[in-house]
Amino acid sequence: MTYRTTTTTTARFVEFSLSSSQTISTGSIIKFDATSKRTTGSDSVSYNSTTGVLTLSSSKRYWVQAAVHCERSTRDPYNLYWVTDSSTTEIQPSSGGFEAYILSGDGTIKTSSSHVASLMVDSPSTGFRLYVGLVPSNSTITTRSSLFIVEADP
């Protein structure tokens, strides 16, 4: 038997950042700055800073990582996860969504913590948003947060 173990493809890297801190609460959408877009080539990625919707081409493959730095007001847990542009239901691992879930810790306040929520999709037919499922009140997403996207041709 012969197995195909490697493939060659063209890929582009895209990054969005936050231009200012964002105070969040449970149910918030993380909104990156569309004007901060940096890319390694001509890509098919767009971002709406007003709605927080990430739009990807239906003819490409994507690996999206949101590296989010949250300054929490208490040591209580928080989580972030990917949803579609018309829902607040978490995209499950079987569909390519991987949440960032941060536990309470060891009893000390962990005010600064960075974690990654990932999304892996082929030929997406909808937009996506980064949703705050749970967070202590008065918490802030800082400018050290970024959205990284790898776009690959099929």
C-alpha positions in Angstrom: 0.0 0.0 0.0 1.0 3.6 -0.6 -0.1 6.4 1.6 0.2 10.1 0.8 1.9 11.6 3.8 2.7 15.1 2.7 1.1 17.8 0.5 2.2 21.1 -0.7 0.0 24.2 -0.5 0.1 28.0 -0.5 -0.6 29.7 2.8 -1.0 33.2 4.1 -0.7 34.4 7.7 -3.0 37.2 9.0 -3.0 39.0 12.3 -5.5 41.4 14.0 -4.8 43.1 17.3 -6.6 45.2 19.8 -6.0 48.9 19.6 -7.4 49.5 23.1 -8.5 47.4 26.1 -12.0 46.0 26.1 -14.1 45.6 29.3 -16.0 42.4 29.0 -18.8 40.5 30.8 -20.4 37.2 30.3 -22.1 37.3 26.8 -19.6 39.8 25.3 -18.1 39.4 21.9 -14.3 40.0 21.7 -13.8 42.7 19.0 -10.4 43.1 17.4 -9.4 46.1 15.4 -9.9 45.5 11.6 -7.6 48.4 10.7 -4.7 46.6 12.5 -4.7 43.8 9.9 -1.2 42.5 8.9 -0.8 39.8 6.3 1.9 38.0 4.4 0.1 38.1 1.1 -3.2 38.5 -0.7 -5.8 36.8 1.6 -9.5 36.3 1.7 -10.0 37.2 5.4 -12.1 40.1 6.6 -13.1 41.3 10.0 -15.8 43.6 11.2 -14.8 45.5 14.3 -18.3 46.7 15.1 -19.9 43.2 15.2 -16.8 41.1 15.9 -17.6 38.9 12.9 -14.6 37.1 11.2 -15.5 36.2 7.6 -13.4 33.5 5.8 -13.5 32.3 2.2 -15.6 29.2 1.5 -12.9 28.0 -0.9 -10.0 27.9 1.7 -8.9 26.0 4.8 -8.2 27.9 8.1 -6.6 27.6 11.5 -7.6 30.5 13.7 -6.1 31.2 17.1 -7.3 34.0 19.4 -4.5 34.6 22.0 -6.5 36.5 24.6 -4.9 38.3 27.6 -7.6 38.8 30.3 -7.0 40.8 33.4 -9.6 39.2 35.8 -11.0 41.1 38.8 -11.1 37.8 40.8 -9.7 34.3 40.7 -13.0 33.0 39.4 -12.9 31.0 36.1 -13.5 32.3 32.7 -14.0 30.8 29.2 -14.0 32.0 25.6 -15.2 30.0 22.7 -16.0 30.3 19.0 -19.6 30.7 17.8 -21.1 31.4 14.4 -22.2 34.9 13.4 -25.8 34.1 14.1 -25.5 32.0 17.3 -24.1 31.9 20.8 -23.8 28.1 20.9 -20.2 26.9 21.3 -18.6 25.3 18.2 -17.6 21.9 19.5 -14.2 20.1 18.9 -15.9 17.7 16.5 -16.7 20.8 14.3 -13.2 22.4 14.8 -13.8 24.7 17.9 -11.5 24.6 20.9 -12.4 26.8 23.9 -10.1 28.6 26.3 -11.2 27.6 29.8 -9.4 28.9 32.7 -10.0 27.4 36.1 -10.0 29.3 39.4 -6.5 28.5 40.4 -4.9 27.8 43.7 -6.6 30.4 45.9 -4.6 33.4 44.8 -6.0 36.0 42.4 -4.5 35.4 38.9 -5.2 38.7 37.4 -3.1 38.4 34.2 -3.6 35.3 32.1 -3.3 34.6 28.4 -4.9 31.7 26.8 -5.8 30.5 23.3 -9.2 29.6 21.7 -8.7 27.8 18.4 -10.9 27.2 15.4 -10.1 24.8 12.5 -12.4 24.9 9.5 -12.4 23.8 5.9 -14.5 25.7 3.4 -16.5 27.7 5.9 -20.0 28.8 4.9 -20.6 31.2 7.8 -18.9 33.9 9.8 -17.5 33.4 13.3 -17.3 35.4 16.6 -15.2 34.9 19.7 -17.8 34.7 22.6 -17.2 35.2 26.3 -19.1 32.4 28.0 -18.1 33.2 31.6 -16.0 35.9 33.2 -15.7 37.7 36.5 -17.3 41.2 36.4 -15.0 44.1 35.7 -12.5 42.0 33.8 -10.6 43.5 30.8 -9.2 42.1 27.6 -5.9 43.9 27.1 -4.0 45.1 24.0 -1.7 42.1 24.4 -4.4 40.0 22.7 -4.2 39.0 19.1 -6.1 37.0 16.5 -3.9 34.8 14.3 -5.1 33.2 11.1 -3.5 30.7 8.8 -5.3 30.6 5.4 -4.4 27.7 3.1 -5.4 26.8 -0.4 -7.1 23.4 -0.5 
